[in-house]
Amino acid sequence: MLQMYSHIFPIILIVVSNIVYHLSQKSMPVKSNPFSLLLITYLISASISAIGMVFTKTDKHTLLLGYFNWRSLVLSIALIGIETGYLLAYRAGWNISVGSLVANILLAILLKLLIYFFLMKNLKFIKMLEHAYVL
């Protein structure tokens, strides 16, 4: 039962959070600067994350910046791109259900292609190298 809960809960959290996310994005004031809205949003999110860190079990010897690397920077840039993209799409008149559906379908297709062309081909190449190394 616990195993099922650990698989279902994250998906429920994603779906519920996405609903709230898209409704909130669509209702943002049109005349406000998108980046000032994002700044306020991320300051609030950072505060909530800091509170979450206090209540989450982690290795007590781990420093906050101990896990900061290039991935954190890339993720931050991607988050700003996603947030700004949805905000601008909704301001341009995209319907919530259509805009998010189009974006998510394109995302799924592109991820499949990226995984196939980069990961699968690299895996085949790595397997070939491993095979050659064994010989």
N, C-alpha and C positions, 0 to 999 in steps of 0.2 A: 504494500500500500504506500509506504514511504517513497519507494522507487517511482511509482506512478505519479505521486505528488511532485517529486523533484523534476519530472519531465513536463508535467502539465502546467505547473505554476508559472514558470518563466514565459510560456507562450501566452497565458492569460494576462500576465503583467504587460507583455509587449502589446497585445491587442488593446487592452484597456488604456494603456498609456498613449498609444497611437491615436485612439479616438479623441482623448483629451487634447493631445498635441495638435491634431488637425483642426479641431473646433477652436482651440485657442489661437492658432496661427491665422485662421480665417477671420477671427474677430479683432485682430490687432488694428489699432488706429491707422488709417490710410495715410494721413499727412505726416506721421512721425517718421523720423530717420530710422531705417531698418537696423542700422548698427547700434544706435542707442538702445533700441528695444532688445537687441541681442546682448548688449553689455549688461543691462539690468537683469535679463533672464539668466545669464551665466553667473552673475554675482549671487543671485538667489540659489541657483543650482550648486554653486561652489559651497555655499553655506550649508545646504542640505547634505551634500556629500561629506563635508567635514563632520557633521553630526553623525552621519552613517558610519564613518570611520571609527568613531568612538564606540559604537555598539556592535561592530563587526569583529569577529575573532580573526586575528592575523598573527603572524610571527612577531613576537614582541621586540625582536632585535632589528626589525626592518624599519628603515628610515623612510619618511615620506618621499624624499627625492631619490631614494635608492632604486626605484623602478622607473625613473624618468629617463627616457632615451628618445631616439628619433621617431619611434612609433607614436609616442605621446604627441609630438609636434604634428605629425601627419594626421593623426586622429583629430586633433584640434582644428586643423585646417579643413578637414573633411566635414566636421560638424558645422563649422561656420558656413561652408558651401551648401550643405543640406538645408540648414535653417534659412539662409538667405534665399535659396532657390524656391523653397515652398512659400516663403513670405512674398516674394516677387510674383510667383505664379498666381497666388490667390489675389494679389493686387491687380494682376493683369486680367482677372475675370474667370480663371479656371474654377470650375465647380469642385467642391471638396472630394466627392467620390470619383469624379473623372480624372482630376489632376493627380491624385495620389495613386489611382489605379494605373494610369499611363506611366507614371514615374516608376512604380513598383514592377510593372511588367517589363519595361525596358531594363530596369536594374536586374531582374531575374535572368533575362536573356543574356545581357552582357556578362554577368557573373558566370553563367554556364560556359559562355565562349572563352572567357579569361581562364577559367579553371581548365577547360579542355586544352586550349592552345599552350598555356604556360605550365600548368602543373602536370598534366598528363604527358606532354611531350618531354618535360624535364624529368619526370619519373621514368619514362622509357629510356631517356639518355642516361640517367643514373643507374638504372638496372643494367644497361649495356656496359657501362663502365665497371660495375661490380662484376659482371660476367667476365669481362676481359681481365680484370684483376685476379680472379680465381684461376684463370687459365695460365 
